[in-house]
């Protein structure tokens, strides 16, 4: 289990790549990066996979609102 979890509740593919790069550049080493996809078509899975980083964990959510998406993350962190 990582010391720090970076939670990225995501809906827009055009921002996820940049958010992942930013999280991957974090200088603190013991992190995990959790991506929660609440798009209707799981569009973000390929972007998360393309990160090529074992610290990135992808979760598919079923159109949760932002608060419930964040709560689902907290339960996984």
C-alpha positions, -999 to 999 in steps of 0.1 A, spaced: 0 0 0 13 34 -10 18 62 15 1 87 -7 -28 81 -31 -34 106 -59 -70 104 -69 -81 115 -104 -118 113 -109 -120 117 -147 -146 124 -173 -127 142 -201 -101 123 -221 -85 156 -233 -74 163 -197 -65 129 -184 -32 125 -202 -19 158 -188 -32 149 -153 -14 116 -154 19 132 -165 16 157 -137 10 130 -111 38 108 -125 62 137 -121 55 139 -83 89 137 -65 75 118 -35 83 82 -44 57 61 -25 25 70 -44 -3 53 -63 -23 71 -89 -60 61 -91 -80 69 -122 -118 67 -119 -135 66 -152 -171 77 -151 -176 82 -188 -205 63 -205 -182 43 -228 -150 36 -207 -131 60 -230 -103 66 -205 -90 30 -202 -66 33 -231 -52 65 -218 -46 51 -184 -30 20 -199 -8 41 -222 8 57 -191 29 25 -188 33 30 -151 26 3 -125 16 30 -100 -15 39 -122 -46 19 -113 -77 23 -134 -113 18 -121 -144 20 -141 -174 37 -125 -209 37 -137 -217 74 -142 -213 84 -106 -214 120 -97 -182 136 -86 -188 131 -49 -196 94 -52 -167 89 -76 -144 104 -50 -159 83 -23 -154 52 -44 -118 61 -47 -113 66 -10 -127 31 -5 -100 18 -29 -70 39 -16 
